[in-house]
Amino acid sequence: MKRYLMVALAVLMLLCTACSKKANDSDKKEPTVAPTPGQAEEPYVPTDYDALTGLPVDAPSALRPYAVMINNIVYAQPQVGTSKAAWIYEIEAEGGITRMIAVFSDLNDVPNMGSIRSVRPYYLSIARSYDAILVHAGGSEQAYSDLATSGYEHLDGVRDGDASAALYYRDPSRGAHGTEHTLFLHADQVAAYAEKRGFRLEHKGDYTSGLNFSDDAASQGVGAANTVNVAVTKSKTTSFTYHADTGMYTAAQYGSDYIDGGTNQIVNFANVMVLNTTINMTGDEKGHNEVEVTGSGSGYLITGGQYVPIKWSRADVDSPFTYTLENGSPLYLSRGATYCCIVNNGASVTFA
């Protein structure tokens, strides 16, 4: 009997020890295993991609972008804030002078921008292709008529008195060649002001940018494009240089590199596009142009040191641009910012 009692006591002690060990083990954290030297880390998988640049973003966004009218006369150099743009369009305004409309996914990290100039109907049309809130200072009579007829949401530094006070300011140091070159924008305050004005801040559910991106867009190329010269007007040429070490293009105009005066850094572009269209003078006393930015036409994509002929089309003023190769297959852009020159049919474009 005594022997049985001793055996039972021993079994009970073993069970208690096992239970205690199990309870203690459950409180311990699993040890961190250091990666084997040379072992590759798990690849980063982005949540989504920016609709205008194809660059990875942490979260998808349905917010409308902003399209800002930028002065591009020689006296307005250097511009400020343009290095943050997703797209920059350069088009003749009148008299051989070009103007830009810069499209931004958002403006929250752009403290200042300028100088800001007036809008024309075709710049407004480009803004509408992105469903972008337009930011400008003044406009031609036809542009104001189009804005009034369409009811398109915009912020005007000339006729919106409260917007002028809240968003715009003058830089007297830029006034040597006229006050029209001195108007600048507190860009990082634009979104809050647009909300205050009751603007629609998000895209409608059926919005699409019409753009396709690829990590291997240069494989579409048919010829070398290490240097590119585009005659945007008869008197204004913009040049681009490819840098193989970065995979980017830099621009030059008026004999100098295209820089952002806010950072004093040269602006880089993953893509350069040239779109051919019909540009005619309206015949008014100010020499304004009519520029066809709906319909269809030809052009070039320049990326990764290569160029390829393309076709563009756009169904109407509220549709995005659609781009294809000449055979009709979809065109892919490299991920990053794009500089787009819209030029008259037959304008000189050279590659080397």
Number of C-alpha atoms within 10 A of each C-alpha: 5 6 7 8 9 11 10 10 10 10 10 11 11 11 11 11 11 11 12 11 11 11 11 10 11 9 8 8 7 8 6 6 6 6 9 7 6 6 7 8 7 6 6 6 8 11 10 14 17 17 20 23 23 20 16 16 13 11 10 12 14 12 15 20 23 24 29 33 27 30 25 25 15 12 14 19 20 21 24 24 24 27 25 20 26 22 24 25 21 22 24 24 22 15 14 13 17 21 22 24 29 26 28 25 21 19 21 13 11 21 14 20 23 30 28 29 27 22 27 24 22 19 26 27 22 24 27 20 21 24 25 25 25 24 27 23 24 20 19 14 12 13 19 16 13 16 16 11 9 9 9 16 19 21 21 23 25 16 12 14 10 12 17 17 10 15 19 25 17 16 14 12 9 17 15 10 10 10 13 16 24 21 22 22 27 16 22 17 18 23 19 11 15 17 11 9 13 10 14 13 15 14 16 12 7 5 14 14 14 15 17 19 18 14 11 13 20 20 14 19 18 11 14 16 22 19 19 21 18 19 19 24 21 13 10 14 17 19 22 24 17 23 15 11 6 10 15 22 27 21 22 17 15 13 9 11 16 24 22 19 17 17 12 13 12 14 20 22 24 21 27 26 21 23 20 22 22 14 17 13 13 12 10 8 6 11 13 18 19 18 23 18 26 21 13 17 18 18 23 21 29 33 30 26 23 21 24 21 19 22 22 22 17 18 13 14 17 15 20 23 21 17 25 18 19 15 9 10 11 15 21 20 28 26 23 20 27 26 23 19 23 25 24 21 14 10 16 14 17 12 16 12
